[in-house]
Amino acid sequence: MPKFLEEKLKKEYGANSKIPYKVMNSIGAMKGNQETAKGAAMERKHERATKPEAHESSHRAVTHSVGHYIERSSKPTKSLRRERH
């Protein structure tokens, strides 16, 4: 079961409430007391979104503009040829 969702719902509805599990069942994250593939995917997606990546900061520092690419391209595509008039 998606732990992040379980914790969020328990905080909202109370620790001893059955509502968090009913909500997870209704959205398809669980079926009964078993986690579904959708629930596992939700958990993985949440982990990727919250986990800082080491190489992410280096990609942010480098900026490329489309205009720069267009000026230096040797063979422009048809759509770019129309724009160069």
C-alpha positions as CSV (number, residue, x, y, z in Angstrom):
1,M,0.0,0.0,0.0
2,P,1.3,3.5,-0.7
3,K,2.7,4.5,2.6
4,F,2.7,8.2,1.8
5,L,-1.0,8.1,1.0
6,E,-1.8,6.0,4.0
7,E,0.0,8.5,6.3
8,K,-1.6,11.5,4.7
9,L,-5.1,10.0,5.0
10,K,-4.6,8.8,8.6
11,K,-3.4,12.3,9.5
12,E,-6.6,13.7,8.0
13,Y,-9.1,11.1,9.2
14,G,-7.5,9.8,12.4
15,A,-5.2,6.9,13.1
16,N,-7.9,4.4,14.0
17,S,-10.3,5.3,11.2
18,K,-11.2,2.8,8.4
19,I,-11.7,5.7,5.9
20,P,-8.1,5.8,4.6
21,Y,-8.3,2.2,3.5
22,K,-11.8,2.8,1.9
23,V,-10.4,5.7,0.0
24,M,-7.4,3.7,-1.2
25,N,-9.7,0.9,-2.3
26,S,-12.0,3.3,-4.1
27,I,-9.2,4.9,-6.1
28,G,-7.7,1.5,-6.9
29,A,-4.5,1.7,-4.9
30,M,-5.6,-1.3,-2.9
31,K,-7.9,-4.2,-3.3
32,G,-9.0,-5.5,0.1
33,N,-5.8,-5.6,2.1
34,Q,-3.5,-6.1,-0.9
35,E,-1.7,-3.4,-2.8
36,T,-2.5,-3.2,-6.5
37,A,-0.1,-2.5,-9.4
38,K,-1.6,1.0,-9.5
39,G,-0.8,1.5,-5.8
40,A,2.8,0.3,-6.3
41,A,3.2,2.7,-9.3
42,M,1.9,5.6,-7.2
43,E,4.5,4.8,-4.5
44,R,7.3,4.6,-7.1
45,K,6.2,7.9,-8.7
46,H,6.0,9.6,-5.3
47,E,9.5,8.3,-4.4
48,R,11.0,9.7,-7.6
49,A,9.2,13.0,-7.1
50,T,10.5,13.5,-3.6
51,K,13.9,12.0,-3.9
52,P,16.5,14.6,-4.9
53,E,18.7,13.4,-7.7
54,A,22.4,14.2,-7.8
55,H,22.7,15.1,-11.5
56,E,19.6,17.3,-11.5
57,S,21.4,20.4,-10.4
58,S,24.0,20.1,-13.2
59,H,21.2,20.0,-15.8
60,R,19.6,23.1,-14.5
61,A,22.8,25.1,-14.8
62,V,23.1,24.4,-18.6
63,T,20.5,26.3,-20.7
64,H,20.0,25.9,-24.4
65,S,17.9,28.0,-26.6
66,V,16.1,26.9,-29.7
67,G,17.3,30.0,-31.5
68,H,20.9,29.1,-30.9
69,Y,20.4,25.6,-32.3
70,I,18.6,27.0,-35.4
71,E,21.5,29.3,-36.2
72,R,24.1,26.6,-36.0
73,S,22.3,23.7,-37.6
74,S,23.8,22.7,-40.9
75,K,20.6,21.1,-42.4
76,P,17.4,22.8,-41.3
77,T,14.2,20.9,-41.5
78,K,11.4,22.0,-43.8
79,S,9.6,23.9,-41.0
80,L,12.8,25.8,-40.2
81,R,13.4,26.6,-43.9
82,R,10.1,28.4,-44.0
83,E,11.0,30.5,-40.9
84,R,14.3,31.7,-42.4
85,H,12.7,33.8,-45.2
